[in-house]
Amino acid sequence: MPGTSIDLNADLGEEVTDDAALLAVVTSANVACGYHAGNAAIMRAVCEEAARRGVAVGAQVSYADREGFGRVARDVAPEVLRDQVADQVGTLAEIAGAAGTSVRYLKPHGALYHRVLDDAEQAAAVLAGSGELPVLTMPGQLHDLAGRAGRRTFREGFPDRGYDAAGRLLPRSEAGALLVEADAIVAQAQRLAAEVDSVCLHGDSPGAVGHARAVRAALESAGWHLQPFC
Protein backbone atom coordinates (compact mmCIF):
# COMPACT_ATOMS: atom_id res chain seq x y z
CA MET A 1 0.00 0.00 0.00
CA PRO A 2 1.20 3.55 -0.67
CA GLY A 3 2.42 5.65 2.22
CA THR A 4 2.42 9.43 2.32
CA SER A 5 3.70 9.95 -1.23
CA ILE A 6 1.84 9.62 -4.51
CA ASP A 7 2.71 10.03 -8.18
CA LEU A 8 0.65 11.97 -10.70
CA ASN A 9 1.11 10.82 -14.30
CA ALA A 10 -0.30 11.90 -17.65
CA ASP A 11 -0.08 10.82 -21.29
CA LEU A 12 2.11 13.30 -23.15
CA GLY A 13 3.56 13.75 -26.61
CA GLU A 14 0.26 12.84 -28.22
CA GLU A 15 -0.15 16.13 -30.12
CA VAL A 16 -3.50 16.82 -28.47
CA THR A 17 -2.71 18.69 -25.26
CA ASP A 18 -0.46 21.32 -23.68
CA ASP A 19 2.54 19.18 -22.83
CA ALA A 20 4.52 22.00 -21.22
CA ALA A 21 1.64 22.97 -18.94
CA LEU A 22 1.07 19.37 -17.84
CA LEU A 23 4.78 18.86 -17.20
CA ALA A 24 4.58 21.70 -14.69
CA VAL A 25 2.03 19.68 -12.71
CA VAL A 26 2.69 15.95 -13.07
CA THR A 27 5.56 13.92 -11.62
CA SER A 28 5.67 11.22 -14.33
CA ALA A 29 5.15 11.53 -18.09
CA ASN A 30 3.94 8.64 -20.25
CA VAL A 31 5.51 9.63 -23.56
CA ALA A 32 3.93 8.45 -26.81
CA CYS A 33 6.56 6.60 -28.83
CA GLY A 34 5.29 7.22 -32.36
CA TYR A 35 3.07 4.18 -32.90
CA HIS A 36 -0.22 5.81 -31.90
CA ALA A 37 0.92 9.45 -31.76
CA GLY A 38 4.00 11.62 -31.57
CA ASN A 39 7.27 11.82 -33.46
CA ALA A 40 10.95 12.29 -32.72
CA ALA A 41 10.72 16.08 -32.40
CA ILE A 42 7.80 15.90 -29.98
CA MET A 43 9.46 13.16 -27.93
CA ARG A 44 12.59 15.27 -27.71
CA ALA A 45 10.69 18.37 -26.57
CA VAL A 46 8.80 16.43 -23.88
CA CYS A 47 11.95 14.69 -22.64
CA GLU A 48 13.92 17.93 -22.48
CA GLU A 49 11.22 19.65 -20.44
CA ALA A 50 10.76 16.58 -18.24
CA ALA A 51 14.50 16.52 -17.55
CA ARG A 52 14.43 20.22 -16.67
CA ARG A 53 11.58 19.76 -14.23
CA GLY A 54 12.64 16.43 -12.72
CA VAL A 55 9.63 14.58 -14.15
CA ALA A 56 10.13 10.84 -14.68
CA VAL A 57 9.82 9.63 -18.29
CA GLY A 58 7.99 6.42 -19.18
CA ALA A 59 7.54 4.67 -22.52
CA GLN A 60 3.87 4.71 -23.53
CA VAL A 61 3.87 1.80 -25.99
CA SER A 62 1.00 1.00 -28.32
CA TYR A 63 -0.21 -1.11 -31.19
CA ALA A 64 0.78 0.40 -34.55
CA ASP A 65 -2.44 2.40 -34.94
CA ARG A 66 -2.07 6.10 -35.62
CA GLU A 67 -5.42 6.20 -37.41
CA GLY A 68 -7.27 4.94 -34.34
CA PHE A 69 -5.04 6.68 -31.76
CA GLY A 70 -4.05 3.25 -30.43
CA ARG A 71 -7.57 2.52 -29.30
CA VAL A 72 -8.42 -0.08 -31.94
CA ALA A 73 -7.90 -3.70 -30.91
CA ARG A 74 -5.31 -5.51 -33.02
CA ASP A 75 -4.42 -9.19 -33.36
CA VAL A 76 -0.64 -9.02 -33.53
CA ALA A 77 1.64 -12.04 -33.48
CA PRO A 78 3.60 -12.16 -30.22
CA GLU A 79 6.99 -11.91 -31.91
CA VAL A 80 5.82 -8.92 -33.93
CA LEU A 81 4.45 -7.19 -30.86
CA ARG A 82 7.66 -7.90 -28.97
CA ASP A 83 9.69 -6.23 -31.71
CA GLN A 84 7.28 -3.29 -31.95
CA VAL A 85 7.56 -2.67 -28.21
CA ALA A 86 11.34 -2.94 -28.38
CA ASP A 87 11.39 -0.44 -31.23
CA GLN A 88 9.27 2.06 -29.30
CA VAL A 89 11.25 1.72 -26.08
CA GLY A 90 14.55 1.93 -27.95
CA THR A 91 13.53 5.04 -29.86
CA LEU A 92 12.39 6.86 -26.74
CA ALA A 93 15.45 5.71 -24.76
CA GLU A 94 17.79 7.19 -27.35
CA ILE A 95 15.92 10.49 -27.42
CA ALA A 96 15.61 10.65 -23.63
CA GLY A 97 19.32 10.00 -23.20
CA ALA A 98 20.19 12.85 -25.55
CA ALA A 99 17.83 15.09 -23.55
CA GLY A 100 19.59 14.32 -20.27
CA THR A 101 17.15 11.84 -18.81
CA SER A 102 16.22 8.15 -19.23
CA VAL A 103 13.22 5.89 -19.68
CA ARG A 104 12.31 4.76 -16.17
CA TYR A 105 9.19 2.65 -16.70
CA LEU A 106 6.81 1.10 -19.20
CA LYS A 107 3.10 1.71 -19.63
CA PRO A 108 0.97 0.34 -22.49
CA HIS A 109 -1.57 2.61 -24.15
CA GLY A 110 -5.18 2.26 -25.21
CA ALA A 111 -6.26 -1.06 -26.69
CA LEU A 112 -2.94 -2.67 -25.80
CA TYR A 113 -3.31 -1.56 -22.18
CA HIS A 114 -6.65 -3.32 -21.89
CA ARG A 115 -5.62 -6.39 -23.89
CA VAL A 116 -2.68 -7.22 -21.63
CA LEU A 117 -4.85 -7.14 -18.54
CA ASP A 118 -6.33 -10.47 -19.68
CA ASP A 119 -4.16 -11.85 -22.50
CA ALA A 120 -1.09 -13.56 -21.04
CA GLU A 121 0.51 -14.11 -24.46
CA GLN A 122 0.29 -10.45 -25.43
CA ALA A 123 1.42 -9.43 -21.95
CA ALA A 124 4.48 -11.67 -22.24
CA ALA A 125 5.32 -10.13 -25.59
CA VAL A 126 5.18 -6.63 -24.11
CA LEU A 127 7.48 -7.70 -21.30
CA ALA A 128 9.87 -9.43 -23.70
CA GLY A 129 10.22 -6.25 -25.74
CA SER A 130 10.81 -3.91 -22.83
CA GLY A 131 13.90 -5.24 -21.09
CA GLU A 132 13.75 -4.89 -17.33
CA LEU A 133 11.76 -1.67 -17.11
CA PRO A 134 9.34 -1.35 -14.19
CA VAL A 135 5.71 -1.65 -15.25
CA LEU A 136 2.86 0.75 -14.53
CA THR A 137 -0.58 -0.80 -15.01
CA MET A 138 -3.80 -1.98 -13.40
CA PRO A 139 -4.09 -5.45 -11.80
CA GLY A 140 -4.09 -8.20 -14.43
CA GLN A 141 -1.87 -10.46 -16.50
CA LEU A 142 0.81 -7.87 -17.28
CA HIS A 143 1.15 -6.95 -13.61
CA ASP A 144 1.27 -10.59 -12.49
CA LEU A 145 3.70 -11.82 -15.16
CA ALA A 146 6.02 -8.89 -14.53
CA GLY A 147 6.02 -9.56 -10.81
CA ARG A 148 6.78 -13.24 -11.30
CA ALA A 149 9.68 -12.28 -13.56
CA GLY A 150 11.15 -10.09 -10.85
CA ARG A 151 10.16 -6.82 -12.50
CA ARG A 152 9.05 -3.94 -10.31
CA THR A 153 5.34 -3.27 -10.70
CA PHE A 154 3.28 -0.24 -9.81
CA ARG A 155 -0.47 0.13 -9.73
CA GLU A 156 -2.34 3.12 -11.11
CA GLY A 157 -5.83 4.52 -10.93
CA PHE A 158 -7.81 6.90 -13.12
CA PRO A 159 -9.72 9.76 -11.49
CA ASP A 160 -11.20 10.90 -14.80
CA ARG A 161 -12.63 7.51 -15.80
CA GLY A 162 -15.61 5.47 -14.61
CA TYR A 163 -15.13 1.96 -13.21
CA ASP A 164 -17.37 -1.10 -13.38
CA ALA A 165 -18.20 -3.41 -10.47
CA ALA A 166 -15.14 -5.56 -11.21
CA GLY A 167 -12.78 -2.61 -10.92
CA ARG A 168 -12.14 -2.29 -14.66
CA LEU A 169 -12.55 0.90 -16.67
CA LEU A 170 -15.88 1.32 -18.39
CA PRO A 171 -15.61 1.27 -22.20
CA ARG A 172 -15.51 4.80 -23.58
CA SER A 173 -18.73 4.09 -25.48
CA GLU A 174 -20.70 3.60 -22.25
CA ALA A 175 -22.38 6.27 -20.16
CA GLY A 176 -20.26 7.35 -17.23
CA ALA A 177 -16.99 6.24 -18.80
CA LEU A 178 -15.54 9.75 -18.80
CA LEU A 179 -15.67 12.05 -15.80
CA VAL A 180 -15.60 15.69 -16.86
CA GLU A 181 -16.55 17.66 -13.75
CA ALA A 182 -13.53 18.83 -11.76
CA ASP A 183 -15.17 18.11 -8.38
CA ALA A 184 -15.89 14.49 -9.32
CA ILE A 185 -12.38 13.99 -10.68
CA VAL A 186 -10.79 15.44 -7.56
CA ALA A 187 -12.96 13.31 -5.27
CA GLN A 188 -12.05 10.13 -7.13
CA ALA A 189 -8.36 11.07 -7.12
CA GLN A 190 -8.45 11.48 -3.35
CA ARG A 191 -10.04 8.07 -2.94
CA LEU A 192 -7.64 6.36 -5.33
CA ALA A 193 -4.54 7.88 -3.73
CA ALA A 194 -4.88 5.55 -0.76
CA GLU A 195 -5.07 2.49 -3.04
CA VAL A 196 -2.52 3.02 -5.83
CA ASP A 197 1.05 4.12 -6.50
CA SER A 198 0.16 6.59 -9.23
CA VAL A 199 -2.88 8.61 -10.28
CA CYS A 200 -3.30 9.06 -14.05
CA LEU A 201 -5.02 11.90 -15.85
CA HIS A 202 -5.59 11.50 -19.58
CA GLY A 203 -3.80 14.25 -21.46
CA ASP A 204 -6.33 14.15 -24.30
CA SER A 205 -9.33 14.82 -22.05
CA PRO A 206 -11.02 18.23 -22.21
CA GLY A 207 -9.72 20.44 -19.42
CA ALA A 208 -6.79 18.10 -18.74
CA VAL A 209 -4.44 20.80 -17.48
CA GLY A 210 -7.01 22.38 -15.18
CA HIS A 211 -8.03 19.00 -13.84
CA ALA A 212 -4.39 18.07 -13.19
CA ARG A 213 -3.83 21.30 -11.28
CA ALA A 214 -6.96 20.76 -9.21
CA VAL A 215 -6.03 17.15 -8.43
CA ARG A 216 -2.50 18.06 -7.42
CA ALA A 217 -3.68 20.91 -5.20
CA ALA A 218 -6.25 18.68 -3.49
CA LEU A 219 -3.77 15.86 -2.89
CA GLU A 220 -1.17 18.21 -1.46
CA SER A 221 -3.79 19.85 0.76
CA ALA A 222 -4.68 16.38 2.05
CA GLY A 223 -1.06 15.80 3.07
CA TRP A 224 0.22 13.77 0.11
CA HIS A 225 3.77 14.40 -1.12
CA LEU A 226 3.87 14.36 -4.91
CA GLN A 227 6.87 12.52 -6.36
CA PRO A 228 7.66 9.98 -9.11
CA PHE A 229 6.71 6.42 -8.20
CA CYS A 230 10.04 5.02 -9.38
C-alpha positions as CSV (number, residue, x, y, z in Angstrom):
1,M,0.0,0.0,0.0
2,P,1.2,3.5,-0.7
3,G,2.4,5.6,2.2
4,T,2.4,9.4,2.3
5,S,3.7,10.0,-1.2
6,I,1.8,9.6,-4.5
7,D,2.7,10.0,-8.2
8,L,0.6,12.0,-10.7
9,N,1.1,10.8,-14.3
10,A,-0.3,11.9,-17.6
11,D,-0.1,10.8,-21.3
12,L,2.1,13.3,-23.1
13,G,3.6,13.8,-26.6
14,E,0.3,12.8,-28.2
15,E,-0.2,16.1,-30.1
16,V,-3.5,16.8,-28.5
17,T,-2.7,18.7,-25.3
18,D,-0.5,21.3,-23.7
19,D,2.5,19.2,-22.8
20,A,4.5,22.0,-21.2
21,A,1.6,23.0,-18.9
22,L,1.1,19.4,-17.8
23,L,4.8,18.9,-17.2
24,A,4.6,21.7,-14.7
25,V,2.0,19.7,-12.7
26,V,2.7,15.9,-13.1
27,T,5.6,13.9,-11.6
28,S,5.7,11.2,-14.3
29,A,5.2,11.5,-18.1
30,N,3.9,8.6,-20.2
31,V,5.5,9.6,-23.6
32,A,3.9,8.4,-26.8
33,C,6.6,6.6,-28.8
34,G,5.3,7.2,-32.4
35,Y,3.1,4.2,-32.9
36,H,-0.2,5.8,-31.9
37,A,0.9,9.4,-31.8
38,G,4.0,11.6,-31.6
39,N,7.3,11.8,-33.5
40,A,10.9,12.3,-32.7
41,A,10.7,16.1,-32.4
42,I,7.8,15.9,-30.0
43,M,9.5,13.2,-27.9
44,R,12.6,15.3,-27.7
45,A,10.7,18.4,-26.6
46,V,8.8,16.4,-23.9
47,C,11.9,14.7,-22.6
48,E,13.9,17.9,-22.5
49,E,11.2,19.7,-20.4
50,A,10.8,16.6,-18.2
51,A,14.5,16.5,-17.5
52,R,14.4,20.2,-16.7
53,R,11.6,19.8,-14.2
54,G,12.6,16.4,-12.7
55,V,9.6,14.6,-14.1
56,A,10.1,10.8,-14.7
57,V,9.8,9.6,-18.3
58,G,8.0,6.4,-19.2
59,A,7.5,4.7,-22.5
60,Q,3.9,4.7,-23.5
61,V,3.9,1.8,-26.0
62,S,1.0,1.0,-28.3
63,Y,-0.2,-1.1,-31.2
64,A,0.8,0.4,-34.6
65,D,-2.4,2.4,-34.9
66,R,-2.1,6.1,-35.6
67,E,-5.4,6.2,-37.4
68,G,-7.3,4.9,-34.3
69,F,-5.0,6.7,-31.8
70,G,-4.0,3.3,-30.4
71,R,-7.6,2.5,-29.3
72,V,-8.4,-0.1,-31.9
73,A,-7.9,-3.7,-30.9
74,R,-5.3,-5.5,-33.0
75,D,-4.4,-9.2,-33.4
76,V,-0.6,-9.0,-33.5
77,A,1.6,-12.0,-33.5
78,P,3.6,-12.2,-30.2
79,E,7.0,-11.9,-31.9
80,V,5.8,-8.9,-33.9
81,L,4.4,-7.2,-30.9
82,R,7.7,-7.9,-29.0
83,D,9.7,-6.2,-31.7
84,Q,7.3,-3.3,-31.9
85,V,7.6,-2.7,-28.2
86,A,11.3,-2.9,-28.4
87,D,11.4,-0.4,-31.2
88,Q,9.3,2.1,-29.3
89,V,11.3,1.7,-26.1
90,G,14.6,1.9,-28.0
91,T,13.5,5.0,-29.9
92,L,12.4,6.9,-26.7
93,A,15.5,5.7,-24.8
94,E,17.8,7.2,-27.4
95,I,15.9,10.5,-27.4
96,A,15.6,10.6,-23.6
97,G,19.3,10.0,-23.2
98,A,20.2,12.8,-25.6
99,A,17.8,15.1,-23.5
100,G,19.6,14.3,-20.3
101,T,17.2,11.8,-18.8
102,S,16.2,8.1,-19.2
103,V,13.2,5.9,-19.7
104,R,12.3,4.8,-16.2
105,Y,9.2,2.6,-16.7
106,L,6.8,1.1,-19.2
107,K,3.1,1.7,-19.6
108,P,1.0,0.3,-22.5
109,H,-1.6,2.6,-24.1
110,G,-5.2,2.3,-25.2
111,A,-6.3,-1.1,-26.7
112,L,-2.9,-2.7,-25.8
113,Y,-3.3,-1.6,-22.2
114,H,-6.7,-3.3,-21.9
115,R,-5.6,-6.4,-23.9
116,V,-2.7,-7.2,-21.6
117,L,-4.9,-7.1,-18.5
118,D,-6.3,-10.5,-19.7
119,D,-4.2,-11.8,-22.5
120,A,-1.1,-13.6,-21.0
121,E,0.5,-14.1,-24.5
122,Q,0.3,-10.5,-25.4
123,A,1.4,-9.4,-22.0
124,A,4.5,-11.7,-22.2
125,A,5.3,-10.1,-25.6
126,V,5.2,-6.6,-24.1
127,L,7.5,-7.7,-21.3
128,A,9.9,-9.4,-23.7
129,G,10.2,-6.3,-25.7
130,S,10.8,-3.9,-22.8
131,G,13.9,-5.2,-21.1
132,E,13.8,-4.9,-17.3
133,L,11.8,-1.7,-17.1
134,P,9.3,-1.3,-14.2
135,V,5.7,-1.7,-15.2
136,L,2.9,0.8,-14.5
137,T,-0.6,-0.8,-15.0
138,M,-3.8,-2.0,-13.4
139,P,-4.1,-5.4,-11.8
140,G,-4.1,-8.2,-14.4
141,Q,-1.9,-10.5,-16.5
142,L,0.8,-7.9,-17.3
143,H,1.1,-6.9,-13.6
144,D,1.3,-10.6,-12.5
145,L,3.7,-11.8,-15.2
146,A,6.0,-8.9,-14.5
147,G,6.0,-9.6,-10.8
148,R,6.8,-13.2,-11.3
149,A,9.7,-12.3,-13.6
150,G,11.1,-10.1,-10.8
151,R,10.2,-6.8,-12.5
152,R,9.1,-3.9,-10.3
153,T,5.3,-3.3,-10.7
154,F,3.3,-0.2,-9.8
155,R,-0.5,0.1,-9.7
156,E,-2.3,3.1,-11.1
157,G,-5.8,4.5,-10.9
158,F,-7.8,6.9,-13.1
159,P,-9.7,9.8,-11.5
160,D,-11.2,10.9,-14.8
161,R,-12.6,7.5,-15.8
162,G,-15.6,5.5,-14.6
163,Y,-15.1,2.0,-13.2
164,D,-17.4,-1.1,-13.4
165,A,-18.2,-3.4,-10.5
166,A,-15.1,-5.6,-11.2
167,G,-12.8,-2.6,-10.9
168,R,-12.1,-2.3,-14.7
169,L,-12.5,0.9,-16.7
170,L,-15.9,1.3,-18.4
171,P,-15.6,1.3,-22.2
172,R,-15.5,4.8,-23.6
173,S,-18.7,4.1,-25.5
174,E,-20.7,3.6,-22.3
175,A,-22.4,6.3,-20.2
176,G,-20.3,7.3,-17.2
177,A,-17.0,6.2,-18.8
178,L,-15.5,9.7,-18.8
179,L,-15.7,12.1,-15.8
180,V,-15.6,15.7,-16.9
181,E,-16.5,17.7,-13.7
182,A,-13.5,18.8,-11.8
183,D,-15.2,18.1,-8.4
184,A,-15.9,14.5,-9.3
185,I,-12.4,14.0,-10.7
186,V,-10.8,15.4,-7.6
187,A,-13.0,13.3,-5.3
188,Q,-12.0,10.1,-7.1
189,A,-8.4,11.1,-7.1
190,Q,-8.4,11.5,-3.3
191,R,-10.0,8.1,-2.9
192,L,-7.6,6.4,-5.3
193,A,-4.5,7.9,-3.7
194,A,-4.9,5.6,-0.8
195,E,-5.1,2.5,-3.0
196,V,-2.5,3.0,-5.8
197,D,1.0,4.1,-6.5
198,S,0.2,6.6,-9.2
199,V,-2.9,8.6,-10.3
200,C,-3.3,9.1,-14.0
201,L,-5.0,11.9,-15.9
202,H,-5.6,11.5,-19.6
203,G,-3.8,14.2,-21.5
204,D,-6.3,14.1,-24.3
205,S,-9.3,14.8,-22.1
206,P,-11.0,18.2,-22.2
207,G,-9.7,20.4,-19.4
208,A,-6.8,18.1,-18.7
209,V,-4.4,20.8,-17.5
210,G,-7.0,22.4,-15.2
211,H,-8.0,19.0,-13.8
212,A,-4.4,18.1,-13.2
213,R,-3.8,21.3,-11.3
214,A,-7.0,20.8,-9.2
215,V,-6.0,17.1,-8.4
216,R,-2.5,18.1,-7.4
217,A,-3.7,20.9,-5.2
218,A,-6.2,18.7,-3.5
219,L,-3.8,15.9,-2.9
220,E,-1.2,18.2,-1.5
221,S,-3.8,19.9,0.8
222,A,-4.7,16.4,2.1
223,G,-1.1,15.8,3.1
224,W,0.2,13.8,0.1
225,H,3.8,14.4,-1.1
226,L,3.9,14.4,-4.9
227,Q,6.9,12.5,-6.4
228,P,7.7,10.0,-9.1
229,F,6.7,6.4,-8.2
230,C,10.0,5.0,-9.4
